[in-house]
């Protein structure tokens, strides 16, 4: 060590796998989302979870209530409160 200059030994870096576009296509991601007019409930869909399908998630924003529907798509609230319309895959 030179006087006044700290030095550290760097361990060899662990090699990480290379990510290509085929890997990215397998990742789950958030699709569309929305909320009812009163702000009590929200929904969003998780695409590619499970692999090759999707999951519609409906949540209460005022409690811990949550409901998941595998294969649900194109959701929309039909009224101000709690009616959610969606299509199964």
N, C-alpha and C positions, 0 to 999 in steps of 0.2 A: 504494500500500500504506500502510495506516495503521500508525503506529508500534507494533511489538510484535505485530501480528496478521498471520499469513501469509495470503496469498490465492493462489489458483490459477485459471488460466483453464480452463474446462471446454469441451472441444470438443463440437460438436453430436453428440447420440447417434445411432447408426445405428439405423434402424427395423428391428424384427424382425417376421417374419410372425406373424400371429395364429394360434393353435392352437385348433381346435374339435374336437368329439367325433368327427367323421369322420376326422381325422388320428390321433387316439389309437387308433382301431380298427385302424389299419395297423401299429402298433408291435409288435415282437416282445416277448414276456415269458416268464418262467420259470413253468412249470406245476408239476407234482408232482415230488418227488424222493424218494430213499431210499438206503439203504445195506445191504449184506449183513451178516449177524450177526458175521462176523469183522472187519469194518471195513476190508477190503481193497479193496472196490469200491463205487462209488456210481453212481447214475443220476439224471438229471433230464431234463425235456423242455422244449424251447424252442417255444413256441406262436407261430404265424404266421411261422415262418422255415423254409423260404422262404414268401413271401406266400401265404396261403390254405391252408397245410399246417403241419406241425410237424417237429421234429427231436428224436429221442431220443439223448441223449448218455450213454455209459457210460464211466466213468473208473476207472483204478486209483488208489488213494490212496497207493500205495507206490512208484509209478514214473510216468513220463511217458506211459504207454499211455492212449489214448483212442480210442473208436470212435463214429461218428455214423451214425444210421440215419434217413434222411428218410422220414417217414410212420409211424414207430413210435409206438405209443400204449399206454396202460394197462400200463406195465411193473411187474413184481414179481419178486423173487428167489424161486426155488423151493426152494433149499437153502441151507446155511450158506456155501457157497463162491462158486461162479461161474455158476450156471445162472440166466439171466434170461429170463423169459417176457414176450412183448409181442405186440400185434396190429398188423398192417399196416393202413394206411388205404386 
